[in-house]
């Protein structure tokens, strides 16, 4: 559980820092996201970082995201399933929206990372993971 929460903390920290390369380092590949009626797959960290310029997302009025809660639903030696909720915020800590999600973390070559995500957050632009 602690390793999984540390990965999720780093995931949200790098997302909020608008650092797509560091954000990609919190993932395992291929990385899969189900959202907005689409299944998106990124084969490599480079592909992911290239298609996810988080600074562009900030132009929508988003400023940061926080976890509201995280529950470990299932666990094994090399896989963790987290049911969670995150909230997106704009200027002056204005709540934009909250989304329940399922994040699947895996351990590959000793590295824990988010391998798959399913959320109701939708897709703000084709190819993006936010």
ZADODO-48147 format. One record per residue (C-alpha): residue number from 1; x, y, z. Coordinates in nm, 3 decimals. Last residue first. Layout:
ZADODO-48147
<site resi="NUM" X="X" Y="Y" Z="Z"/>
...
//
This chain:
ZADODO-48147
<site resi="130" X="-0.595" Y="1.466" Z="-1.896"/>
<site resi="129" X="-0.422" Y="1.192" Z="-2.093"/>
<site resi="128" X="-0.394" Y="1.376" Z="-2.425"/>
<site resi="127" X="-0.414" Y="1.212" Z="-2.765"/>
<site resi="126" X="-0.715" Y="1.411" Z="-2.884"/>
<site resi="125" X="-0.792" Y="1.708" Z="-2.658"/>
<site resi="124" X="-0.984" Y="1.747" Z="-2.330"/>
<site resi="123" X="-1.049" Y="1.376" Z="-2.284"/>
<site resi="122" X="-1.313" Y="1.259" Z="-2.038"/>
<site resi="121" X="-1.283" Y="1.264" Z="-1.661"/>
<site resi="120" X="-1.494" Y="0.954" Z="-1.609"/>
<site resi="119" X="-1.191" Y="0.744" Z="-1.528"/>
<site resi="118" X="-1.009" Y="0.423" Z="-1.613"/>
<site resi="117" X="-0.636" Y="0.411" Z="-1.563"/>
<site resi="116" X="-0.370" Y="0.159" Z="-1.655"/>
<site resi="115" X="-0.002" Y="0.090" Z="-1.589"/>
<site resi="114" X="0.067" Y="0.333" Z="-1.302"/>
<site resi="113" X="0.421" Y="0.261" Z="-1.191"/>
<site resi="112" X="0.626" Y="0.051" Z="-0.950"/>
<site resi="111" X="0.974" Y="-0.018" Z="-1.084"/>
<site resi="110" X="1.156" Y="-0.341" Z="-0.983"/>
<site resi="109" X="1.172" Y="-0.468" Z="-1.341"/>
<site resi="108" X="0.800" Y="-0.404" Z="-1.382"/>
<site resi="107" X="0.580" Y="-0.361" Z="-1.073"/>
<site resi="106" X="0.226" Y="-0.273" Z="-1.164"/>
<site resi="105" X="-0.024" Y="-0.006" Z="-1.062"/>
<site resi="104" X="-0.385" Y="-0.015" Z="-1.175"/>
<site resi="103" X="-0.581" Y="0.306" Z="-1.125"/>
<site resi="102" X="-0.962" Y="0.300" Z="-1.109"/>
<site resi="101" X="-1.141" Y="0.634" Z="-1.110"/>
<site resi="100" X="-1.393" Y="0.861" Z="-0.942"/>
<site resi="99" X="-1.389" Y="1.211" Z="-1.084"/>
<site resi="98" X="-1.427" Y="1.555" Z="-0.924"/>
<site resi="97" X="-1.484" Y="1.882" Z="-1.110"/>
<site resi="96" X="-1.379" Y="2.247" Z="-1.135"/>
<site resi="95" X="-1.336" Y="2.337" Z="-0.768"/>
<site resi="94" X="-1.222" Y="2.695" Z="-0.728"/>
<site resi="93" X="-0.896" Y="2.707" Z="-0.532"/>
<site resi="92" X="-0.859" Y="3.079" Z="-0.616"/>
<site resi="91" X="-0.793" Y="2.991" Z="-0.980"/>
<site resi="90" X="-0.884" Y="2.642" Z="-1.097"/>
<site resi="89" X="-0.909" Y="2.306" Z="-0.925"/>
<site resi="88" X="-0.939" Y="1.946" Z="-1.045"/>
<site resi="87" X="-1.059" Y="1.688" Z="-0.797"/>
<site resi="86" X="-0.946" Y="1.328" Z="-0.770"/>
<site resi="85" X="-1.124" Y="1.014" Z="-0.657"/>
<site resi="84" X="-0.986" Y="0.670" Z="-0.598"/>
<site resi="83" X="-1.022" Y="0.297" Z="-0.644"/>
<site resi="82" X="-0.670" Y="0.158" Z="-0.636"/>
<site resi="81" X="-0.577" Y="-0.181" Z="-0.782"/>
<site resi="80" X="-0.223" Y="-0.300" Z="-0.701"/>
<site resi="79" X="-0.003" Y="-0.541" Z="-0.898"/>
<site resi="78" X="0.337" Y="-0.708" Z="-0.849"/>
<site resi="77" X="0.317" Y="-0.889" Z="-0.516"/>
<site resi="76" X="-0.061" Y="-0.873" Z="-0.507"/>
<site resi="75" X="-0.321" Y="-0.622" Z="-0.408"/>
<site resi="74" X="-0.690" Y="-0.547" Z="-0.447"/>
<site resi="73" X="-0.916" Y="-0.255" Z="-0.353"/>
<site resi="72" X="-0.658" Y="-0.012" Z="-0.213"/>
<site resi="71" X="-0.865" Y="0.295" Z="-0.139"/>
<site resi="70" X="-0.763" Y="0.648" Z="-0.237"/>
<site resi="69" X="-0.938" Y="0.970" Z="-0.138"/>
<site resi="68" X="-0.972" Y="1.329" Z="-0.249"/>
<site resi="67" X="-0.651" Y="1.323" Z="-0.453"/>
<site resi="66" X="-0.559" Y="1.673" Z="-0.564"/>
<site resi="65" X="-0.534" Y="1.843" Z="-0.904"/>
<site resi="64" X="-0.386" Y="2.180" Z="-0.999"/>
<site resi="63" X="-0.438" Y="2.501" Z="-1.199"/>
<site resi="62" X="-0.703" Y="2.421" Z="-1.458"/>
<site resi="61" X="-0.840" Y="2.723" Z="-1.646"/>
<site resi="60" X="-0.843" Y="2.558" Z="-1.990"/>
<site resi="59" X="-0.501" Y="2.710" Z="-2.069"/>
<site resi="58" X="-0.359" Y="2.494" Z="-1.790"/>
<site resi="57" X="-0.415" Y="2.192" Z="-2.016"/>
<site resi="56" X="-0.163" Y="2.333" Z="-2.263"/>
<site resi="55" X="0.098" Y="2.348" Z="-1.985"/>
<site resi="54" X="0.033" Y="1.977" Z="-1.936"/>
<site resi="53" X="0.198" Y="1.899" Z="-2.269"/>
<site resi="52" X="0.089" Y="1.538" Z="-2.292"/>
<site resi="51" X="0.153" Y="1.393" Z="-2.638"/>
<site resi="50" X="0.534" Y="1.411" Z="-2.629"/>
<site resi="49" X="0.552" Y="1.290" Z="-2.269"/>
<site resi="48" X="0.350" Y="0.977" Z="-2.348"/>
<site resi="47" X="0.539" Y="0.890" Z="-2.664"/>
<site resi="46" X="0.871" Y="0.937" Z="-2.481"/>
<site resi="45" X="0.755" Y="0.721" Z="-2.190"/>
<site resi="44" X="0.686" Y="0.441" Z="-2.440"/>
<site resi="43" X="0.398" Y="0.246" Z="-2.595"/>
<site resi="42" X="0.112" Y="0.486" Z="-2.517"/>
<site resi="41" X="-0.239" Y="0.342" Z="-2.539"/>
<site resi="40" X="-0.570" Y="0.530" Z="-2.538"/>
<site resi="39" X="-0.904" Y="0.356" Z="-2.512"/>
<site resi="38" X="-1.191" Y="0.591" Z="-2.589"/>
<site resi="37" X="-1.542" Y="0.656" Z="-2.459"/>
<site resi="36" X="-1.427" Y="0.971" Z="-2.282"/>
<site resi="35" X="-1.185" Y="0.776" Z="-2.070"/>
<site resi="34" X="-0.994" Y="0.447" Z="-2.069"/>
<site resi="33" X="-0.620" Y="0.501" Z="-2.030"/>
<site resi="32" X="-0.351" Y="0.245" Z="-2.105"/>
<site resi="31" X="0.026" Y="0.263" Z="-2.055"/>
<site resi="30" X="0.249" Y="0.020" Z="-2.242"/>
<site resi="29" X="0.437" Y="0.087" Z="-2.036"/>
<site resi="28" X="0.467" Y="0.164" Z="-1.666"/>
<site resi="27" X="0.399" Y="0.512" Z="-1.532"/>
<site resi="26" X="0.555" Y="0.750" Z="-1.279"/>
<site resi="25" X="0.837" Y="0.827" Z="-1.525"/>
<site resi="24" X="0.578" Y="0.966" Z="-1.769"/>
<site resi="23" X="0.498" Y="1.243" Z="-1.519"/>
<site resi="22" X="0.869" Y="1.330" Z="-1.499"/>
<site resi="21" X="0.874" Y="1.372" Z="-1.877"/>
<site resi="20" X="0.539" Y="1.556" Z="-1.885"/>
<site resi="19" X="0.643" Y="1.816" Z="-1.623"/>
<site resi="18" X="0.343" Y="2.043" Z="-1.564"/>
<site resi="17" X="0.431" Y="2.058" Z="-1.191"/>
<site resi="16" X="0.072" Y="1.953" Z="-1.118"/>
<site resi="15" X="0.122" Y="1.637" Z="-1.325"/>
<site resi="14" X="0.457" Y="1.573" Z="-1.156"/>
<site resi="13" X="0.301" Y="1.597" Z="-0.809"/>
<site resi="12" X="-0.007" Y="1.394" Z="-0.907"/>
<site resi="11" X="0.202" Y="1.098" Z="-1.028"/>
<site resi="10" X="0.453" Y="1.135" Z="-0.741"/>
<site resi="9" X="0.171" Y="1.101" Z="-0.489"/>
<site resi="8" X="0.026" Y="0.806" Z="-0.682"/>
<site resi="7" X="0.364" Y="0.632" Z="-0.680"/>
<site resi="6" X="0.405" Y="0.695" Z="-0.305"/>
<site resi="5" X="0.053" Y="0.565" Z="-0.247"/>
<site resi="4" X="0.142" Y="0.244" Z="-0.428"/>
<site resi="3" X="0.462" Y="0.193" Z="-0.232"/>
<site resi="2" X="0.274" Y="0.248" Z="0.096"/>
<site resi="1" X="0.000" Y="0.000" Z="0.000"/>
//
